[in-house]
Amino acid sequence: MTIEELAERLQILFEQDVINKKGYDVSTTAFEKLTDELHKQDVEQAEMLFTHLPTALLRIENNEEVESPEQTVMEEVESSRYFSLAKAHVAFIEENWGKSLPDEEREFLQMHYTNVLNVNKGGE
C-alpha cells in the first residue's frame, strides 16, 4: 500500500460516511510515520490495519464497544520482537488523535502493527 492507495481508500470510506475527517487525518499521519520507520513507500499487507484504524476511531467516538482479540493471539503478538515498536506506533496514534484508546482497540491495533512490521521487516 502506498500513500496514494491509502488516500484513495480513505476517501472512499469518508465519502460513504464509514470514517470521519479526524480518522482520515490520523490514519494518514500514522501511515507516514510507518513508511518513515520502514524506509519504504510501499507497505505490504497494510490494508487491514489502515481500514481498522480510521473505523475504530469513529466507533470509539460513537461509544461503540468491541471485544478484545483472543488472549492466545495477544500472547503471540506480545512475544514478537516488533511488539514494543507496535506499541510505540499505537501511542503515536493516541497522541495525534488527542485521546486514549480503549484497551480492546489498542490491542487490535498492536496486533495489526506487529503483523505489518513483521512482514515488512522480513521477519528479522
PEDA-V143482 format. One line per field, one symbol per residue. phi: phi as a letter, one per 40 degrees, with the letter a starting at -180 (. if undefined). Layout:
phi: ???
//
This chain:
phi: .bccccdcccccccccfcbbcccdccccccccccccccfacbccfcccdcccdcccccdcccfcbbcccddcccccdccccccccccccccccccccgacccdccdcccccccdcccccccggd
//
